[in-house]
Amino acid sequence: MGMEVCCTLGMLEKQQAVELKQAGLTAYNHNLDTSREYYPNIITTRTYDERLKTLEFVRDAGINVCSG
């Protein structure tokens, strides 16, 4: 159909990113929400580095990243 698929699913592990690529995902949206310095003030359920790791997994799987 020539369609591109983009989704936002939150945190991912490496294997999940690979499986999403295999399923045809072309882009993944994962916003960082704020700067590294301010991050602990607004988000306590995960670290800034964990968010960056998700982006790394997505890129390594060959999926385009949309992030803000």
Secondary structure, 3 states (H helix, E strand, C coil): CCCCCEECCCCCCHHHHHHHHHCCCCEEECCCCCCCCCHHHHCCCCCHHHHHHHHHHHHHCCCEEECC
